[in-house]
């Protein structure tokens, strides 16, 4: 091999190495850039001592991992100028930077959670006006773990705004990935009367989340996450993809029925919205409408059975066959002051809720066993108690008539 060829090989090899080195530097630069948003801020270098002293270290380290920290949104922006007298952030506080989200949240039922509950501050029980369930928890503990803990998502702030963003965006990291996870909704949307989370998690959608959800990408800004759903959607719907499409904070999306199971006026519009924006990601329109229709039918069947039971209960009250055995302060089971027949009716009502909410969230377990079946057993107990009350009343009536007749004969 002559010198000319050797020089050509050497030059070619040198060029190749230079190109490879350049690419490596570019790649490193790109990777470093993509990682830069994930690098924790050292709060000791950013925050002044007066904002660090006496503060729990967990709060400081959580903030250091947040986008707030990376964007320079420090403590005083949310908590006011005095570190010794921290102000609690309100919807107005968050809305200063997140105006669209605050506006959308204000249109949701989350924002009116406390107002709605407090509007039911009394009920009529056997002709007596009594405090409703909101006031039935004793203060100093039970009240905090009762209605208030979840309904505080719509807290009435001192500045007049409604809402506490940290109910869903836990302080102080404010992770969007965490807020998009169904477990976040589980904190409130669960339990015997409103098992949305349990229904979802035991549906086929929820099974996918439990088994494969750890492989799905929930990261990124709102724009990035939802743009990704167009081409590479996550493997099953979650609470946020169904009820907060596009990242909206108005969670009323897809709500075709009201809180009591009745069709909303815009029922058809909401069903179409759900089919077009959520279900069609994985299902045909025909299939989606078919199963949403089954859910609607379950709601109607179970509501009709409950309405029949309610009519029987009202007749008992009208005939004076329900007599309180103690001083009444609250007509709700959590106060422990319902008669037996009313308690049975309440259980029927809870099973009715489970049936329709289980069906809406595509859970055979909660729509069927925990819903329809429990409602059926509850109705049998309820009707038996109604029959017993009427039989006892008829017996008492006959005894009274007989006593009156004997008294008349003796005269």
Backbone torsions as a table, in degrees:
resi	resn	phi	psi	omega
1	UNK	NA	124.4	-177.4
2	UNK	-77.0	170.4	-177.1
3	UNK	-62.6	-33.8	-178.5
4	UNK	-62.1	-44.2	179.6
5	UNK	-66.9	-37.9	178.3
6	UNK	-62.4	-41.7	179.0
7	UNK	-63.1	-39.5	179.8
8	UNK	-64.1	-42.5	179.1
9	UNK	-64.0	-42.4	-179.1
10	UNK	-63.5	-44.7	-179.4
11	UNK	-64.4	-42.5	-179.9
12	UNK	-62.4	-43.4	179.6
13	UNK	-64.3	-39.9	178.6
14	UNK	-63.2	-44.3	178.6
15	UNK	-61.7	-42.0	-179.7
16	UNK	-61.8	-42.7	179.9
17	UNK	-66.0	-38.4	178.2
18	UNK	-64.6	-43.2	178.9
19	UNK	-62.9	-45.1	-179.6
20	UNK	-61.3	-42.2	178.7
21	UNK	-63.4	-42.1	179.1
22	UNK	-62.6	-43.5	178.5
23	UNK	-62.7	-41.0	179.8
24	UNK	-61.3	-41.9	179.1
25	UNK	-64.9	-41.3	179.4
26	UNK	-63.7	-43.7	-179.9
27	UNK	-63.0	-44.0	178.2
28	UNK	-60.5	-39.7	179.8
29	UNK	-63.8	-42.0	-180.0
30	UNK	-65.2	-46.5	-179.8
31	UNK	-62.1	-41.1	179.4
32	UNK	-63.6	-38.6	179.4
33	UNK	-65.0	-42.3	-178.5
34	UNK	-69.4	-25.7	179.9
35	UNK	-86.9	-14.6	-172.3
36	UNK	-61.0	-35.2	-179.5
37	UNK	-71.9	-14.3	-177.6
38	UNK	-96.7	-6.1	-178.4
39	UNK	-75.4	126.6	179.6
40	UNK	-67.3	141.8	174.0
41	UNK	-82.0	137.8	175.9
42	UNK	-82.3	104.1	-174.6
43	UNK	-60.9	-25.0	-179.0
44	UNK	-70.1	-22.3	178.3
45	UNK	-92.2	-18.5	-174.4
46	UNK	-101.7	-43.6	-175.1
47	UNK	-91.2	144.0	176.9
48	UNK	-73.9	160.0	-175.2
49	UNK	-58.3	-34.8	-176.7
50	UNK	-66.2	-23.2	178.3
51	UNK	-91.3	-12.0	-179.3
52	UNK	-96.5	-39.6	-173.7
53	UNK	-60.9	135.7	178.0
54	UNK	66.8	7.7	177.7
55	UNK	-93.9	140.4	178.4
56	UNK	-58.3	134.3	-176.3
57	UNK	-63.5	-29.9	179.8
58	UNK	-61.6	-39.5	178.4
59	UNK	-64.2	-43.0	-178.0
60	UNK	-65.9	-43.2	-179.4
61	UNK	-71.3	-33.7	176.2
62	UNK	-64.3	-46.0	178.3
63	UNK	-60.0	-38.6	-177.0
64	UNK	-63.9	-20.0	179.0
65	UNK	-92.6	-4.8	-172.1
66	UNK	-87.8	163.1	174.0
67	UNK	-68.1	-30.2	175.3
68	UNK	-54.0	-46.8	-179.2
69	UNK	-62.7	-43.4	-178.5
70	UNK	-67.8	-27.3	-179.8
71	UNK	-93.0	0.5	178.2
72	UNK	80.6	19.8	176.7
73	UNK	-85.7	97.7	-175.0
74	UNK	-91.7	177.9	-171.2
75	UNK	-52.8	-44.2	-173.6
76	UNK	-64.3	-25.2	-179.3
77	UNK	-63.2	-38.5	-177.8
78	UNK	-98.2	-30.9	-171.5
79	UNK	-108.8	5.2	178.7
80	UNK	87.1	176.2	-170.9
81	UNK	-80.0	-15.1	-173.0
82	UNK	-106.6	108.7	-179.5
83	UNK	-67.2	-15.1	178.2
84	UNK	-88.7	-11.9	179.1
85	UNK	-137.8	76.3	-175.5
86	UNK	-68.3	132.9	175.3
87	UNK	-87.9	139.6	177.7
88	UNK	-80.4	124.6	-179.8
89	UNK	-61.4	142.0	178.0
90	UNK	-116.8	-179.7	176.1
91	UNK	-61.3	-35.3	177.4
92	UNK	-63.1	-41.4	178.5
93	UNK	-58.8	-51.5	-178.9
94	UNK	-66.9	-34.0	-178.1
95	UNK	-67.4	-18.0	178.3
96	UNK	-60.3	-33.5	178.3
97	UNK	-108.7	-29.4	-175.5
98	UNK	-114.3	61.6	-172.3
99	UNK	-62.6	-45.8	-178.0
100	UNK	-63.7	-44.4	180.0
101	UNK	-62.5	-40.6	-179.9
102	UNK	-65.4	-40.1	179.5
103	UNK	-65.4	-42.3	179.5
104	UNK	-67.4	-41.8	179.0
105	UNK	-59.7	-39.6	-178.4
106	UNK	-63.3	-19.0	178.3
107	UNK	-90.3	-5.7	-174.3
108	UNK	-92.0	163.8	175.3
109	UNK	-73.2	-15.8	173.2
110	UNK	-60.0	-43.0	-174.8
111	UNK	-67.8	-25.2	-178.0
112	UNK	-104.5	18.4	-174.3
113	UNK	-60.0	-41.0	179.5
114	UNK	-80.8	-41.1	179.1
115	UNK	-57.8	-43.0	-180.0
116	UNK	-63.3	-45.6	-178.9
117	UNK	-65.8	-42.0	-178.2
118	UNK	-71.1	-20.9	178.8
119	UNK	-67.9	-20.8	177.6
120	UNK	-100.9	62.4	-174.7
121	UNK	-86.5	-4.2	177.4
122	UNK	-153.5	162.7	178.4
123	UNK	-146.7	159.1	178.3
124	UNK	-96.6	123.0	-177.8
125	UNK	-126.5	109.9	-177.6
126	UNK	53.2	40.3	178.9
127	UNK	81.2	1.0	-178.5
128	UNK	-110.9	132.0	176.9
129	UNK	-80.4	123.6	-177.0
130	UNK	-129.8	163.1	177.8
131	UNK	-65.2	142.8	179.5
132	UNK	-83.6	176.7	-171.2
133	UNK	-60.2	-27.4	-177.5
134	UNK	-57.2	-37.5	-177.3
135	UNK	-93.4	2.6	-170.3
136	UNK	-80.6	-18.9	179.0
137	UNK	-77.8	130.8	174.6
138	UNK	-61.9	146.7	179.7
139	UNK	-75.0	156.6	174.9
140	UNK	98.8	15.3	179.8
141	UNK	157.8	-68.7	-179.8
142	UNK	-55.3	-37.6	-179.2
143	UNK	-65.9	-31.2	-179.0
144	UNK	-72.2	-31.5	-178.0
145	UNK	-96.2	2.0	178.5
146	UNK	-94.3	-125.3	-175.5
147	UNK	-63.4	-40.5	-169.2
148	UNK	-61.2	-36.6	-171.9
149	UNK	-60.4	-42.0	179.6
150	UNK	-87.9	-39.2	-177.7
151	UNK	-67.9	-11.3	179.5
152	UNK	-67.5	-7.5	172.0
153	UNK	-58.9	-23.4	177.0
154	UNK	-111.4	33.9	-176.3
155	UNK	-53.9	143.0	177.5
156	UNK	-87.8	108.2	-175.8
157	UNK	-81.2	160.7	-178.6
158	UNK	-62.4	-28.1	179.5
159	UNK	-84.6	4.8	177.4
160	UNK	93.4	-12.5	178.7
161	UNK	-76.0	158.7	-178.7
162	UNK	-114.6	124.0	172.4
163	UNK	130.9	148.3	176.5
164	UNK	-129.5	102.3	-175.8
165	UNK	-61.6	-28.0	-177.4
166	UNK	-70.8	-7.7	175.7
167	UNK	-62.1	-33.4	179.6
168	UNK	-110.4	-34.7	177.7
169	UNK	-101.0	85.0	-172.0
170	UNK	-56.9	134.6	177.8
171	UNK	-69.7	147.3	-0.6
172	UNK	-114.3	10.5	179.7
173	UNK	-82.9	-32.0	177.2
174	UNK	53.1	48.1	-176.4
175	UNK	-72.5	124.2	175.4
176	UNK	-67.5	-34.7	178.9
177	UNK	-62.8	-41.9	177.6
178	UNK	-65.9	-41.6	-178.6
179	UNK	-66.2	-25.7	179.8
180	UNK	-83.6	-8.4	-176.5
181	UNK	-83.8	137.8	179.8
182	UNK	-56.7	-29.8	-179.2
183	UNK	-59.0	-27.6	178.7
184	UNK	-63.7	-40.0	-179.4
185	UNK	-74.1	-24.1	-178.5
186	UNK	-59.1	-27.7	-177.7
187	UNK	-55.4	-32.3	-177.9
188	UNK	-122.1	-37.4	-174.5
189	UNK	-88.4	64.8	179.5
190	UNK	-157.3	167.5	179.2
191	UNK	116.2	171.2	-172.3
192	UNK	-63.0	-26.9	-177.9
193	UNK	-97.4	-19.1	-177.9
194	UNK	-147.0	68.7	-172.8
195	UNK	-85.7	54.0	179.5
196	UNK	-60.9	-44.9	-177.8
197	UNK	-66.6	-48.4	-179.6
198	UNK	-59.5	-40.1	179.4
199	UNK	-63.2	-45.3	-179.9
200	UNK	-64.1	-47.1	-171.5
201	UNK	-68.3	-23.6	179.3
202	UNK	-99.5	4.2	173.3
203	UNK	-84.2	173.4	177.0
204	UNK	-64.1	-33.6	175.4
205	UNK	-61.1	-47.8	-178.1
206	UNK	-67.1	-32.9	177.3
207	UNK	-64.5	-39.3	175.8
208	UNK	-61.8	-42.1	179.4
209	UNK	-62.6	-43.6	-177.5
210	UNK	-67.9	-34.7	-174.7
211	UNK	-92.7	-32.3	-175.4
212	UNK	-122.2	-7.4	-174.6
213	UNK	-57.1	-29.8	-178.9
214	UNK	-66.8	-13.6	179.1
215	UNK	-96.6	-6.4	-177.1
216	UNK	-85.7	147.6	-176.8
217	UNK	-94.4	105.8	178.3
218	UNK	-102.5	9.8	-174.3
219	UNK	-82.4	177.2	174.3
220	UNK	97.1	165.9	175.5
221	UNK	-68.5	172.1	178.1
222	UNK	-56.9	-45.6	-179.0
223	UNK	-64.1	-43.9	-178.2
224	UNK	-66.0	-44.8	-177.7
225	UNK	-62.6	-47.6	-175.2
226	UNK	-75.3	-27.3	173.6
227	UNK	-65.5	-36.6	179.6
228	UNK	-67.1	-29.9	-179.4
229	UNK	-67.8	-20.6	179.1
230	UNK	-68.1	-38.8	-175.1
231	UNK	-108.9	-30.3	-175.5
232	UNK	-141.3	69.1	-175.8
233	UNK	-68.7	155.0	174.9
234	UNK	-64.6	164.0	-166.4
235	UNK	-75.6	-5.8	178.7
236	UNK	-164.7	157.2	178.3
237	UNK	-68.1	150.0	173.6
238	UNK	-123.7	177.4	-180.0
239	UNK	-54.6	-45.8	-174.5
240	UNK	-73.3	-35.4	-179.3
241	UNK	-72.6	-25.4	177.3
242	UNK	-82.5	-47.8	-170.1
243	UNK	-102.0	-7.9	179.2
244	UNK	-133.0	50.3	-176.3
245	UNK	-59.1	138.4	-179.2
246	UNK	74.7	1.2	-179.0
247	UNK	89.9	8.5	179.1
248	UNK	-61.0	148.2	178.2
249	UNK	-100.1	8.4	171.9
250	UNK	-91.4	96.6	-172.5
251	UNK	-77.1	8.2	179.2
252	UNK	-77.8	-6.4	-179.9
253	UNK	-60.8	133.3	179.0
254	UNK	81.3	4.3	-179.3
255	UNK	-87.3	91.4	-177.0
256	UNK	-84.1	-14.4	-179.4
257	UNK	-126.4	155.3	178.0
258	UNK	-83.0	-176.5	-176.1
259	UNK	-62.9	-18.6	-177.1
260	UNK	-103.5	5.2	175.5
261	UNK	94.0	-1.9	179.5
262	UNK	-81.0	147.9	177.7
263	UNK	-61.4	134.8	171.8
264	UNK	-73.7	160.5	-179.2
265	UNK	-60.2	-32.2	-179.4
266	UNK	-99.0	36.1	-176.8
267	UNK	-52.3	-53.1	-176.3
268	UNK	-62.6	-38.7	179.2
269	UNK	-63.8	-41.9	-179.1
270	UNK	-69.0	-39.3	178.0
271	UNK	-63.2	-44.6	178.7
272	UNK	-62.0	-40.7	178.2
273	UNK	-59.9	-46.4	-178.4
274	UNK	-64.2	-44.5	-179.1
275	UNK	-62.7	-46.5	-175.1
276	UNK	-71.9	-37.3	-171.1
277	UNK	-99.8	-17.8	-176.8
278	UNK	-124.3	-62.3	-172.3
279	UNK	-61.9	-36.8	-174.9
280	UNK	-66.3	-10.9	175.6
281	UNK	-61.0	-35.7	-176.2
282	UNK	-124.9	-17.4	-172.8
283	UNK	-124.8	160.1	173.0
284	UNK	-75.5	157.9	178.9
285	UNK	-60.1	-41.9	-178.5
286	UNK	-60.4	-46.1	-179.3
287	UNK	-64.6	-44.9	-178.1
288	UNK	-62.7	-45.9	-179.7
289	UNK	-65.5	-34.9	179.5
290	UNK	-60.9	-47.5	-176.2
291	UNK	-77.6	-30.4	172.7
292	UNK	-66.7	-33.0	175.6
293	UNK	-65.9	-40.0	176.6
294	UNK	-61.6	-39.5	178.7
295	UNK	-63.8	-41.6	179.0
296	UNK	-63.2	-40.6	179.2
297	UNK	-66.2	-39.6	176.7
298	UNK	-60.2	-42.3	178.5
299	UNK	-60.4	-45.2	-176.9
300	UNK	-67.7	-43.2	178.8
301	UNK	-59.7	-50.8	-175.5
302	UNK	-70.2	-34.0	177.7
303	UNK	-67.6	-38.4	178.8
304	UNK	-63.7	-39.9	178.4
305	UNK	-66.0	-37.8	179.1
306	UNK	-70.1	-37.2	178.4
307	UNK	-62.0	-38.4	177.3
308	UNK	-62.6	-43.8	178.7
309	UNK	-64.5	-39.9	179.8
310	UNK	-63.2	-37.3	177.5
311	UNK	-62.4	-40.2	178.0
312	UNK	-64.7	-39.6	179.1
313	UNK	-65.1	-42.6	179.8
314	UNK	-64.3	-34.7	177.8
315	UNK	-66.5	-37.8	176.5
316	UNK	-61.7	-43.8	179.1
317	UNK	-63.9	-43.1	-178.8
318	UNK	-61.2	-37.5	-178.7
319	UNK	-86.3	2.2	177.1
320	UNK	71.0	28.6	-176.6
321	UNK	-94.9	-1.2	174.5
322	UNK	-110.9	113.2	-176.1
323	UNK	-120.0	117.3	176.9
324	UNK	-59.3	137.1	-179.1
325	UNK	-97.7	0.6	-180.0
326	UNK	-149.4	170.3	177.0
327	UNK	-62.8	127.1	-174.3
328	UNK	-93.5	125.8	173.0
329	UNK	-120.4	-13.9	-178.2
330	UNK	-160.6	128.0	-178.6
331	UNK	-95.3	62.5	-177.9
332	UNK	-152.4	143.5	-176.6
333	UNK	-56.7	-31.2	-177.6
334	UNK	-68.9	-11.6	173.2
335	UNK	-95.3	-6.9	177.6
336	UNK	67.7	31.9	-174.3
337	UNK	-130.2	35.5	173.7
338	UNK	-100.2	149.5	171.9
339	UNK	-71.0	167.7	-176.5
340	UNK	-59.8	-45.3	-176.5
341	UNK	-67.1	-34.9	176.7
342	UNK	-69.3	-34.9	176.9
343	UNK	-64.2	-41.8	176.7
344	UNK	-61.9	-41.5	179.5
345	UNK	-63.4	-39.6	179.1
346	UNK	-61.4	-41.0	178.0
347	UNK	-64.4	-36.6	175.4
348	UNK	-62.4	-42.7	179.8
349	UNK	-62.5	-43.4	179.1
350	UNK	-63.6	-40.6	178.7
351	UNK	-66.0	-33.6	177.2
352	UNK	-63.9	-43.1	176.5
353	UNK	-60.1	-43.8	-178.6
354	UNK	-63.8	-38.6	-177.4
355	UNK	-63.6	-48.8	-175.9
356	UNK	-75.3	-37.5	-179.7
357	UNK	-72.5	-32.1	173.3
358	UNK	-64.4	-40.3	179.7
359	UNK	-68.3	-43.0	179.2
360	UNK	-59.9	-32.1	-178.1
361	UNK	-100.1	15.7	170.0
362	UNK	62.5	41.2	179.8
363	UNK	-113.5	113.6	176.5
364	UNK	-64.1	-36.8	-179.6
365	UNK	-59.2	-50.3	-174.3
366	UNK	-85.1	-31.1	175.9
367	UNK	-73.2	-37.9	-176.1
368	UNK	-91.5	-77.6	-172.9
369	UNK	-64.4	-50.9	-176.8
370	UNK	-79.2	-15.9	-177.6
371	UNK	-106.3	-82.0	-175.7
372	UNK	-57.8	-47.9	-176.9
373	UNK	-64.7	-46.6	178.2
374	UNK	-62.8	-36.6	177.5
375	UNK	-63.9	-40.5	-179.7
376	UNK	-62.4	-46.5	178.0
377	UNK	-64.6	-40.7	179.1
378	UNK	-62.4	-40.0	179.1
379	UNK	-64.9	-37.5	178.5
380	UNK	-63.2	-44.0	178.3
381	UNK	-65.7	-41.7	-179.7
382	UNK	-62.5	-48.4	-178.0
383	UNK	-65.1	-35.8	177.7
384	UNK	-63.6	-39.7	179.2
385	UNK	-69.3	-38.3	175.8
386	UNK	-60.7	-45.3	179.8
387	UNK	-63.4	-40.5	179.5
388	UNK	-63.4	-44.0	179.8
389	UNK	-61.6	-41.8	-178.8
390	UNK	-71.7	-37.3	177.5
391	UNK	-64.7	-44.4	178.6
392	UNK	-63.3	-40.1	-179.8
393	UNK	-65.9	-39.9	178.9
394	UNK	-66.8	-39.0	178.0
395	UNK	-64.1	-44.2	178.9
396	UNK	-62.6	-36.9	-179.9
397	UNK	-65.4	-43.4	-179.6
398	UNK	-67.6	-39.2	177.4
399	UNK	-62.4	-42.4	179.6
400	UNK	-64.2	-41.9	179.0
401	UNK	-64.0	-39.6	179.3
402	UNK	-65.7	-42.0	178.7
403	UNK	-63.0	-41.2	178.1
404	UNK	-64.4	-38.1	179.0
405	UNK	-66.9	-43.3	179.4
406	UNK	-63.2	-41.6	179.1
407	UNK	-63.3	-37.0	179.6
408	UNK	-68.2	-40.9	179.6
409	UNK	-67.0	-37.4	-179.9
410	UNK	-66.1	-25.2	178.7
411	UNK	-76.7	NA	NA
